[in-house]
Amino acid sequence: MRTTITLDDEVHEFATYYARAKGLTLSEAIDELIRKGQDAPEPEPDIRRSPNGFPMFPPSGSDRVITDEMVKRLEGEEFDPKKFA
């Protein structure tokens, strides 16, 4: 399929270098990079538990962003009030 896209300068530069290094056309390189991105595994959120089982997010100094995935994962767990007594 033929289409026109607009890339940031740095993305274009990276794709061009990638294409040259692999001996690909720019289109083939972009196609390969997109497919690699699709196949990449989702990183597991860093959710830790306190000694009494309370879910804790990464300590200060790590990523301080609480993602939707982290919240959904915790919502899916069964709440056991005995763990917090």
Steps between C-alpha positions, in 0.01 A plus 500: 500500500630842416444784746659825610605560860670783688783407738685704759851583380663276761270208417575539130873512574480185713298311238743609227802376698317179585416444133861557390637271770261220405520554123131583478300771333355763731152351453622150587682634807194687628283192439748282693525744789122527533466121500769471768308752709179301460669176607676652802366365830321741730718574801361380831417786736722520806246435777646385829332375815568606856562227759126497579403468133401861432577592136775760470624688197870556423692695764610859443770530240328252269226583257244701696226456241212273598371355175154376407649153464623506861158602629316243285734225616436584865124532444496149358649349815271366768497715812563303819437722805672241726833599343458853633377421852 
